[in-house]
Amino acid sequence: MDCEQVKAILTDAITAEEIVVKQEGTHYKIIVVDDQFDGMSRVKQQQTVYAPLMEKIQDGTLHAITIKAFTSAQWKREKIFNG
């Protein structure tokens, strides 16, 4: 499964201002930016992003995933400080 396929699953399932998917071997790094994450716990944020991918995780298509969820303001700060 390539990055665009993962992004398409997420785009179809959740509303997001921005979705970035990067792949390094079998590991996927997913960044989702949207203000829906404001006030949500980290666990709830990750559950929101994991849910649409669960079928692919369970069948072994997706193995290692790192998820980072940001509000618009948090993402702006992240890009300033971490390029």
Phi, psi and omega per residue, in radians:
M1 nan 2.282 -3.118
D2 -1.715 3.030 -3.065
C3 -1.023 -0.708 -3.115
E4 -1.146 -0.605 3.100
Q5 -1.182 -0.740 3.099
V6 -1.102 -0.791 3.133
K7 -1.070 -0.697 3.136
A8 -1.106 -0.722 3.101
I9 -1.055 -0.809 -3.126
L10 -1.166 -0.749 -3.126
T11 -1.082 -0.664 3.123
D12 -1.226 -0.496 -2.990
A13 -1.726 -0.553 -3.076
I14 -2.282 2.625 3.058
T15 -1.456 2.255 3.133
A16 -2.637 2.511 3.073
E17 -1.205 -0.656 -3.121
E18 -2.665 2.439 3.049
I19 -2.293 2.199 3.119
V20 -2.128 2.240 3.097
V21 -2.197 2.194 3.077
K22 -2.164 2.542 -3.111
Q23 -2.147 2.328 3.031
E24 -2.242 1.678 -3.057
G25 1.173 -2.098 3.123
T26 -1.689 0.083 -3.105
H27 -1.767 2.281 3.104
Y28 -1.940 2.351 3.025
K29 -1.928 2.135 -3.069
I30 -2.094 2.243 3.045
I31 -2.073 2.230 3.102
V32 -2.173 2.255 -3.109
V33 -2.065 2.152 3.039
D34 -2.979 2.600 -3.122
D35 -1.284 -0.118 3.044
Q36 -1.091 -0.356 -3.124
F37 -1.410 -0.166 -3.139
D38 -1.066 2.153 3.113
G39 1.447 -0.071 3.120
M40 -1.474 2.498 3.049
S41 -1.185 2.779 3.110
R42 -1.012 -0.695 -3.139
V43 -1.084 -0.814 -3.136
K44 -1.120 -0.680 3.089
Q45 -1.032 -0.836 -3.117
Q46 -1.155 -0.674 3.106
Q47 -1.077 -0.674 3.135
T48 -1.068 -0.692 -3.116
V49 -1.433 -0.649 3.133
Y50 -1.146 -0.661 -2.992
A51 -0.863 -0.889 -3.128
P52 -1.180 -0.310 -3.106
L53 -1.670 -0.098 -2.987
M54 -0.992 -0.707 3.139
E55 -1.054 -0.745 -3.129
K56 -1.244 -0.527 3.080
I57 -1.233 -0.792 -3.100
Q58 -1.151 -0.613 -3.131
D59 -1.518 0.026 3.059
G60 1.519 0.003 3.112
T61 -1.109 -0.722 3.053
L62 -1.902 2.352 -3.084
H63 -1.994 -1.273 -3.073
A64 -1.795 2.159 -3.095
I65 -2.330 2.352 2.977
T66 -2.028 2.243 -3.116
I67 -2.074 2.311 2.990
K68 -2.193 2.214 3.132
A69 -2.043 2.359 -3.086
F70 -2.338 2.625 2.872
T71 -1.389 2.978 3.128
S72 -1.015 -0.783 -3.120
A73 -1.141 -0.738 3.122
Q74 -1.112 -0.698 -3.136
W75 -1.145 -0.702 3.113
K76 -1.052 -0.795 3.110
R77 -1.124 -0.738 -3.140
E78 -1.028 -0.772 -3.137
K79 -1.174 -0.617 3.123
I80 -1.165 -0.813 -3.043
F81 -1.450 -0.477 -3.061
N82 -2.089 0.149 3.071
G83 1.126 nan nan
